[in-house]
Structures are given as structure tokens and as C-alpha cells.
Amino acid sequence: MRSVNATGARRVHQNVVVSFRTFAAITGSGFRRYSTYRLATFAGAFTNTVFGFLRCYVLLAVADAARGMAGGYDRAQLATFVWAGQGLLAVVLLWGWTDLADRIRTGDVASDLLRPVSPLLSYLAADLGRAGHALVTRLIPPVVTGLIFFDMYVPGRWVTMPLFAISTLLAVVACFGCRYLVNASAYWLHDARGPMIAWTLGPGVLAGLYFPLRFLPDWLAVVLWVGTPFPSLLQTPLDVLVERDPPLTQAGLVALQAVWVLVLLAACDRVQRFAERKLVIQGG
């Protein structure tokens, strides 16, 4: 009996190791894929930096009109909010991902379903590789630019940076879940441009890209945080970074992010399983 149990345990261990290696290999391939687009990376970083100046001056003007404080942020916190947000925009990737919808439309998704790794895990691993590349090439330039031209807020608590790293990772996975669900609508619509347009209009306002959600009335900000995943995509990691709240509140916001990640990944898995049963291949 012990021999059987030991054999079963070894098989489980081997399966876990193989799955981890496969996930890591796909993540690495995602990093390498985006590292080949050097000119696009430079253009994206330059564009984000230019818009960073515009956003920063606007929010600083708002703070000056409010005697140095706006929504609970001082001038330095707002500057950090803007420039870190411009860098995180490419890391989280609110827009621009249509890989799954395109493969559904052409019928190429049929080959994805024959692979030993589920499409959800495969695309998630590739997206983490993409985010890792953006973390190095798209986050650093705007932040360095902000440090040169503006007085930015530097976190003073030791716990802030680890929380910010965790929050950023959760934001990447949560945003991937949202984008996956939008793309998966192509299983039924065959053309997901409508849902994608609707998605494009939402996150910029509701995720805290255009302005901090703390500028809104408190009751509305709470409704958005608890009732939607949007603040978890950008607002939460930025609030953690600028230490807008006490440490316990920071940890609570990150925990709420984790809840949304679980909900979104569960929804993605459910939708994918249902789509596989109802799939009609178009054009393939």
C-alpha cells in the first residue's frame, strides 16, 4: 500500500514539475516575443512620457487650485501617481490585446484546444512574460523622467515596495482576466470588436488612469472598488505606492485585488469550458 501511495505521490510531483516548467517556458517565450519589437517599445515609452507631462501639469494645477491638496494627495504624491501610472499602463496593458479573439475569428483556436496546456493558462503565461518585459522597458523611463523634472513622492514605509510589487502582479493578472473575457465573447459573436470598443471606453475612467478615483465622492469610489474590478487594475497599486492610506488599509486593498483575481480567473475558466462545448469554428 505504501508503495502504491509513494508511486502516486511521485507522479503528482512529476506532473507539478512538468506543469511549472511548461508555464515558465511559455512565460519566457512571451518575454522574448516582445523584446523583438524594439522600435515599438521605444515609441511606446516616448508616447507615455509625453502624455505624462500633460497629465502631471493638469493634476498639479488641480492641486494648486485646492491649496496644495486634491483628493487627499499632495503635489508630490500626484506627480508619483501620474508618472508611475504612465509606466504601469504598458505593464498592466489595459488595451491592445486581441490574440484570442483573432484566433477564434479565423478558426485557429481549434489547434489551441488540442494542446496539452489549456488556452487560459497558455495565454496567462505569455501575458506575464509580456508584463515582465514592459516592467523593464516601459515602467522605468517614465518614472526616471518624472524624477528629473518633478518633485515626486518617495515611499517612506518599508512595507510599501513589497506590497506594490504584489499589487502590480495582481493588477496584471486581473487585467488579463478582463481582457480574456472580452476576447472570449468572440466564441459567440465571432467578431468581438463591439465588446472591445466598450472595454476601451471603461478602464481609462474607472481604473484611475485619467484621474485618481479618490477625486470622486467617497460612496461612488467605494462602489467602484467593491463592485467592479476596475480600480484593482491601476488605482490600487498607485495608491499603495504613494502611501495614500495607512498600512492596514493598503493591505486590505491588495487583499481585495486578490479576491478579484480569483473571481476573474474562475470566470475565465468557466467561460472557456462552456465555449469549448458550444464552439463553432468559423473560417478554419
C-alpha positions as CSV (number, residue, x, y, z in Angstrom):
1,M,0.0,0.0,0.0
2,R,2.8,2.4,0.8
3,S,4.5,1.5,-2.5
4,V,1.3,2.5,-4.4
5,N,1.0,5.7,-2.4
6,A,4.6,6.6,-3.0
7,T,4.3,6.0,-6.7
8,G,1.2,8.2,-6.8
9,A,3.0,10.9,-4.9
10,R,5.9,10.8,-7.3
11,R,3.6,11.0,-10.3
12,V,1.9,14.1,-8.8
13,H,5.2,15.7,-8.1
14,Q,6.4,15.0,-11.7
15,N,3.2,16.4,-13.1
16,V,3.6,19.6,-11.0
17,V,7.2,20.0,-12.1
18,V,6.3,19.5,-15.8
19,S,3.4,22.0,-15.5
20,F,5.7,24.5,-13.8
21,R,8.4,24.1,-16.5
22,T,5.8,24.4,-19.3
23,F,4.3,27.6,-17.7
24,A,7.8,29.0,-17.2
25,A,8.8,28.2,-20.8
26,I,5.7,29.9,-22.2
27,T,6.4,32.9,-19.9
28,G,9.9,33.2,-21.2
29,S,8.7,33.0,-24.8
30,G,6.3,35.8,-24.1
31,F,9.2,37.9,-22.8
32,R,11.3,37.1,-25.9
33,R,8.4,37.8,-28.3
34,Y,8.0,41.4,-27.1
35,S,11.7,42.0,-26.7
36,T,12.0,41.8,-30.6
37,Y,9.8,44.9,-31.0
38,R,12.5,47.4,-30.1
39,L,11.3,50.3,-32.1
40,A,7.7,49.8,-30.9
41,T,8.9,49.7,-27.3
42,F,10.8,52.9,-27.7
43,A,7.9,54.6,-29.4
44,G,5.5,53.5,-26.7
45,A,7.8,54.7,-23.9
46,F,8.3,58.0,-25.6
47,T,4.5,58.5,-26.1
48,N,3.7,57.6,-22.5
49,T,6.4,60.1,-21.3
50,V,4.9,62.9,-23.4
51,F,1.4,62.3,-22.1
52,G,2.9,62.1,-18.6
53,F,3.9,65.8,-18.8
54,L,0.3,66.7,-19.9
55,R,-1.4,64.7,-17.2
56,C,1.1,65.8,-14.5
57,Y,0.7,69.5,-15.2
58,V,-3.1,69.2,-15.2
59,L,-3.3,67.4,-11.9
60,L,-0.7,69.8,-10.3
61,A,-2.9,72.7,-11.4
62,V,-5.9,71.0,-9.7
63,A,-3.8,70.6,-6.5
64,D,-2.7,74.3,-6.7
65,A,-6.4,75.4,-7.1
66,A,-7.2,73.3,-4.0
67,R,-4.3,74.9,-2.0
68,G,-1.8,72.1,-2.5
69,M,-4.1,69.1,-1.8
70,A,-6.6,67.3,-4.0
71,G,-8.4,64.1,-3.1
72,G,-6.1,63.6,-0.2
73,Y,-3.0,63.7,-2.4
74,D,-0.3,66.4,-2.1
75,R,1.7,67.7,-5.2
76,A,4.5,65.1,-4.8
77,Q,2.0,62.2,-4.5
78,L,0.2,63.4,-7.5
79,A,3.4,63.5,-9.5
80,T,4.3,60.0,-8.5
81,F,0.7,58.9,-9.2
82,V,1.0,60.2,-12.8
83,W,4.4,59.0,-13.7
84,A,4.2,55.6,-12.1
85,G,0.8,55.3,-13.8
86,Q,2.2,56.1,-17.2
87,G,4.7,53.3,-16.7
88,L,2.2,50.8,-15.3
89,L,-0.1,51.4,-18.2
90,A,2.0,49.3,-20.5
91,V,2.7,46.7,-17.8
92,V,-0.9,46.1,-17.0
93,L,-2.0,46.6,-20.7
94,L,-5.5,48.0,-20.4
95,W,-5.9,47.8,-24.2
96,G,-4.5,46.4,-27.4
97,W,-4.7,42.6,-26.8
98,T,-6.8,40.7,-29.4
99,D,-4.9,37.4,-29.8
100,L,-7.6,35.1,-28.6
101,A,-10.4,36.9,-30.5
102,D,-8.4,36.9,-33.7
103,R,-7.7,33.1,-33.4
104,I,-11.4,32.5,-32.7
105,R,-12.4,34.5,-35.7
106,T,-10.0,32.7,-38.1
107,G,-10.7,29.3,-36.6
108,D,-7.0,28.8,-35.4
109,V,-8.3,28.4,-31.9
110,A,-9.1,24.8,-32.8
111,S,-5.4,24.0,-32.7
112,D,-5.1,25.7,-29.3
113,L,-7.7,23.3,-27.9
114,L,-5.6,20.3,-29.0
115,R,-2.6,21.3,-27.0
116,P,-1.8,19.8,-23.6
117,V,-2.0,23.2,-21.9
118,S,-5.3,25.0,-21.7
119,P,-5.7,28.3,-23.6
120,L,-6.3,30.1,-20.4
121,L,-3.0,29.1,-18.8
122,S,-1.1,29.4,-22.0
123,Y,-2.3,33.0,-22.6
124,L,-1.8,33.9,-19.0
125,A,1.8,32.7,-19.0
126,A,2.6,34.6,-22.2
127,D,1.0,37.7,-20.8
128,L,3.2,37.5,-17.7
129,G,6.2,37.3,-19.9
130,R,5.0,40.4,-21.8
131,A,4.4,42.2,-18.5
132,G,7.9,41.3,-17.3
133,H,9.4,42.9,-20.5
134,A,7.2,46.0,-20.1
135,L,8.3,46.3,-16.4
136,V,11.9,46.8,-17.5
137,T,11.4,48.8,-20.7
138,R,8.2,50.8,-20.2
139,L,8.0,51.4,-16.4
140,I,11.5,52.8,-15.8
141,P,11.7,55.6,-18.5
142,P,8.6,57.5,-17.4
143,V,9.5,57.2,-13.7
144,V,13.1,58.4,-14.3
145,T,11.7,61.3,-16.4
146,G,9.3,62.2,-13.6
147,L,12.2,62.2,-11.0
148,I,14.2,64.5,-13.2
149,F,11.6,67.2,-13.9
150,F,9.3,67.0,-10.9
151,D,9.4,66.6,-7.1
152,M,8.0,63.1,-6.7
153,Y,6.9,61.3,-3.6
154,V,9.3,58.6,-2.4
155,P,7.7,55.9,-0.2
156,G,8.8,56.0,3.4
157,R,7.5,52.7,4.8
158,W,9.5,49.5,4.3
159,V,6.3,47.5,3.6
160,T,5.2,49.7,0.7
161,M,7.5,48.4,-2.0
162,P,6.8,44.7,-1.4
163,L,3.0,45.5,-1.3
164,F,3.4,47.5,-4.5
165,A,5.2,44.6,-6.2
166,I,2.4,42.2,-5.2
167,S,-0.3,44.7,-6.1
168,T,1.3,45.2,-9.6
169,L,1.4,41.4,-10.2
170,L,-2.3,41.1,-9.1
171,A,-3.2,44.1,-11.4
172,V,-1.5,42.3,-14.4
173,V,-3.4,39.1,-13.8
174,A,-6.7,40.9,-13.1
175,C,-6.4,42.9,-16.3
176,F,-5.6,39.8,-18.2
177,G,-8.8,38.2,-16.8
178,C,-10.8,41.1,-18.0
179,R,-9.2,41.1,-21.5
180,Y,-9.7,37.4,-21.8
181,L,-13.4,37.6,-21.0
182,V,-13.8,40.4,-23.6
183,N,-11.9,38.4,-26.2
184,A,-13.8,35.2,-25.4
185,S,-17.1,36.9,-26.4
186,A,-15.9,36.1,-30.0
187,Y,-16.9,32.5,-29.3
188,W,-20.5,33.6,-29.6
189,L,-20.3,36.8,-31.6
190,H,-17.5,35.7,-33.9
191,D,-16.4,39.4,-34.1
192,A,-15.5,40.9,-30.7
193,R,-14.9,44.5,-31.9
194,G,-18.1,45.7,-30.2
195,P,-17.2,44.4,-26.7
196,M,-13.6,45.6,-27.2
197,I,-14.8,49.1,-28.0
198,A,-16.9,49.1,-24.9
199,W,-13.9,47.8,-22.9
200,T,-11.7,50.6,-24.3
201,L,-14.1,53.2,-23.0
202,G,-14.3,51.8,-19.5
203,P,-11.0,51.2,-17.9
204,G,-9.4,54.6,-18.6
205,V,-12.0,56.3,-16.4
206,L,-12.9,53.6,-13.9
207,A,-9.3,52.3,-13.4
208,G,-7.8,55.6,-12.4
209,L,-5.8,56.4,-15.5
210,Y,-7.3,59.8,-16.4
211,F,-7.7,60.9,-12.7
212,P,-7.4,59.4,-9.3
213,L,-10.7,57.8,-8.2
214,R,-10.3,59.5,-4.9
215,F,-11.5,62.7,-6.7
216,L,-14.9,61.1,-6.8
217,P,-17.4,61.2,-3.9
218,D,-16.5,58.6,-1.3
219,W,-19.6,56.5,-1.8
220,L,-19.0,56.2,-5.5
221,A,-15.4,55.3,-5.1
222,V,-16.3,52.5,-2.6
223,V,-19.0,51.2,-5.0
224,L,-16.4,51.0,-7.8
225,W,-13.8,49.4,-5.6
226,V,-16.1,46.7,-4.2
227,G,-18.5,46.2,-7.1
228,T,-16.1,46.3,-10.1
229,P,-12.5,45.0,-10.8
230,F,-11.5,48.3,-12.5
231,P,-9.8,50.1,-9.5
232,S,-7.7,46.9,-9.0
233,L,-6.2,47.4,-12.4
234,L,-4.3,50.6,-11.8
235,Q,-5.7,52.7,-8.9
236,T,-4.8,50.3,-6.2
237,P,-1.1,49.8,-7.0
238,L,-0.7,53.5,-7.4
239,D,-2.4,54.3,-4.1
240,V,-0.2,51.7,-2.4
241,L,2.9,53.3,-4.0
242,V,2.1,56.9,-2.9
243,E,1.0,55.7,0.6
244,R,-2.4,57.4,0.3
245,D,-3.7,55.2,3.1
246,P,-2.4,53.6,6.4
247,P,-0.6,50.3,6.1
248,L,-3.6,48.2,7.2
249,T,-5.8,49.9,4.5
250,Q,-3.1,49.3,1.9
251,A,-3.0,45.6,2.8
252,G,-6.8,45.5,2.6
253,L,-6.9,47.0,-0.9
254,V,-4.3,44.4,-2.0
255,A,-6.4,41.6,-0.5
256,L,-9.4,42.9,-2.4
257,Q,-7.3,42.7,-5.6
258,A,-6.6,39.1,-4.8
259,V,-10.3,38.4,-4.4
260,W,-11.0,39.9,-7.8
261,V,-8.2,37.9,-9.4
262,L,-9.7,34.7,-8.1
263,V,-13.2,35.7,-9.3
264,L,-11.9,36.7,-12.8
265,L,-9.8,33.6,-13.3
266,A,-12.7,31.4,-12.2
267,A,-15.0,33.3,-14.7
268,C,-12.4,32.9,-17.5
269,D,-12.2,29.1,-16.8
270,R,-16.0,28.8,-16.7
271,V,-16.4,30.7,-19.9
272,Q,-13.6,28.7,-21.7
273,R,-15.1,25.4,-20.7
274,F,-18.6,26.4,-21.8
275,A,-17.2,27.8,-25.1
276,E,-15.4,24.5,-25.8
277,R,-18.7,22.7,-25.6
278,K,-20.5,25.1,-27.8
279,L,-17.7,26.1,-30.2
280,V,-18.4,26.6,-33.8
281,I,-15.3,27.1,-35.9
282,Q,-15.6,29.9,-38.4
283,G,-13.2,30.1,-41.3
284,G,-11.0,27.3,-40.2
